[in-house]
Amino acid sequence: MNKVAIITGGGSGIGQATALRLAEEKVNIVVVDVNEKGGNETVELVKKLGVDSIFVKADVSKQEEVKNYVKKAVEKFKKVDYFFNNAGISGSGKFYLDTSLEEIDQIVGINLMGALYGARYVAECMLKSGGGSIVNTASSAGVIGQDSVVTYSATKHGIIGLTKSLVAEYAKDGLRVNAIAPGPTETPMVREFYAANPEMKENATGGIPQKRLGTPEEVAELVTFLLTSKAQYINGEVVRIDGGFTNTK
């Protein structure tokens, strides 16, 4: 029987690339996104690779919608083996004291509360069937401090705390939880952010030893490795994938 993965933020970027990479491993995919067009596009691409997939629209900042996407996954596939807890937004790029309270609430709601809700309901489901594997999306801004992304950075530091603490509580019950910390990556979200803040792209690429942004496909390879049995004795790790960016800080 095929493994089953839930991917939040699966309608584009790293989420979509990971859905396609997992489909190559014959994993059935539950695509979760607030963007119906992108989510359904991912489903169609996944199905062309010979596995089954469904789309569930959800705003991950809303607890009931998170609960629903887990429910829909279990109704369709009877189980959840893998969870890529990935949905997130970056924000406007303004310095913290110039950032609106509404934007702060939105970033915290999606990036941190969405991840907490997802881990809560998916882990509960996994533990009923003996365990599973979760990969949370942190960021280079979750392992170092960066200007212009204070709230985003705070949420991504929180993701790392979530990762390590879940392992402390539930590794003995068969749960694996790891995090990835991507540096700047060529996703629609990052392109939009840099379009509004072009000087920050120059600063970012200049500070990356490999002198380029990462690709969603490169990150997807790492996520696939961490989710699957190839990494079955890796637990509670935060793996940086940033071209050496944070290594120089």
WOVEN-V534763 format. One record per residue. N is the residue number from 0. RES is the residue in one small letter. SS is DSSP state (alpha for helix, beta for strand, coil for the rest). Layout:
{{N RES SS} {N RES SS}}
//
This chain:
{{0 m coil} {1 n coil} {2 k coil} {3 v beta} {4 a beta} {5 i beta} {6 i beta} {7 t beta} {8 g coil} {9 g coil} {10 g coil} {11 s coil} {12 g alpha} {13 i alpha} {14 g alpha} {15 q alpha} {16 a alpha} {17 t alpha} {18 a alpha} {19 l alpha} {20 r alpha} {21 l alpha} {22 a alpha} {23 e alpha} {24 e coil} {25 k coil} {26 v coil} {27 n beta} {28 i beta} {29 v beta} {30 v beta} {31 v beta} {32 d beta} {33 v coil} {34 n coil} {35 e alpha} {36 k alpha} {37 g alpha} {38 g alpha} {39 n alpha} {40 e alpha} {41 t alpha} {42 v alpha} {43 e alpha} {44 l alpha} {45 v alpha} {46 k alpha} {47 k coil} {48 l coil} {49 g coil} {50 v coil} {51 d coil} {52 s beta} {53 i beta} {54 f beta} {55 v beta} {56 k beta} {57 a coil} {58 d coil} {59 v coil} {60 s coil} {61 k coil} {62 q alpha} {63 e alpha} {64 e alpha} {65 v alpha} {66 k alpha} {67 n alpha} {68 y alpha} {69 v alpha} {70 k alpha} {71 k alpha} {72 a alpha} {73 v alpha} {74 e alpha} {75 k alpha} {76 f alpha} {77 k coil} {78 k coil} {79 v coil} {80 d coil} {81 y beta} {82 f beta} {83 f beta} {84 n beta} {85 n coil} {86 a coil} {87 g coil} {88 i coil} {89 s coil} {90 g coil} {91 s coil} {92 g coil} {93 k coil} {94 f coil} {95 y alpha} {96 l alpha} {97 d alpha} {98 t coil} {99 s coil} {100 l alpha} {101 e alpha} {102 e alpha} {103 i alpha} {104 d alpha} {105 q alpha} {106 i alpha} {107 v alpha} {108 g alpha} {109 i alpha} {110 n alpha} {111 l alpha} {112 m alpha} {113 g alpha} {114 a alpha} {115 l alpha} {116 y alpha} {117 g alpha} {118 a alpha} {119 r alpha} {120 y alpha} {121 v alpha} {122 a alpha} {123 e alpha} {124 c alpha} {125 m alpha} {126 l alpha} {127 k alpha} {128 s coil} {129 g coil} {130 g coil} {131 g beta} {132 s beta} {133 i beta} {134 v beta} {135 n beta} {136 t beta} {137 a coil} {138 s coil} {139 s alpha} {140 a alpha} {141 g alpha} {142 v coil} {143 i coil} {144 g coil} {145 q coil} {146 d coil} {147 s coil} {148 v coil} {149 v alpha} {150 t alpha} {151 y alpha} {152 s alpha} {153 a alpha} {154 t alpha} {155 k alpha} {156 h alpha} {157 g alpha} {158 i alpha} {159 i alpha} {160 g alpha} {161 l alpha} {162 t alpha} {163 k alpha} {164 s alpha} {165 l alpha} {166 v alpha} {167 a alpha} {168 e alpha} {169 y alpha} {170 a alpha} {171 k alpha} {172 d alpha} {173 g coil} {174 l beta} {175 r beta} {176 v beta} {177 n beta} {178 a beta} {179 i beta} {180 a beta} {181 p beta} {182 g coil} {183 p coil} {184 t beta} {185 e coil} {186 t coil} {187 p alpha} {188 m alpha} {189 v alpha} {190 r alpha} {191 e alpha} {192 f alpha} {193 y alpha} {194 a alpha} {195 a alpha} {196 n coil} {197 p alpha} {198 e alpha} {199 m alpha} {200 k alpha} {201 e alpha} {202 n alpha} {203 a alpha} {204 t alpha} {205 g alpha} {206 g coil} {207 i coil} {208 p coil} {209 q coil} {210 k coil} {211 r coil} {212 l coil} {213 g beta} {214 t coil} {215 p alpha} {216 e alpha} {217 e alpha} {218 v alpha} {219 a alpha} {220 e alpha} {221 l alpha} {222 v alpha} {223 t alpha} {224 f alpha} {225 l alpha} {226 l alpha} {227 t coil} {228 s alpha} {229 k alpha} {230 a alpha} {231 q coil} {232 y coil} {233 i coil} {234 n coil} {235 g coil} {236 e coil} {237 v beta} {238 v beta} {239 r beta} {240 i beta} {241 d coil} {242 g coil} {243 g coil} {244 f coil} {245 t alpha} {246 n alpha} {247 t alpha} {248 k coil}}
//
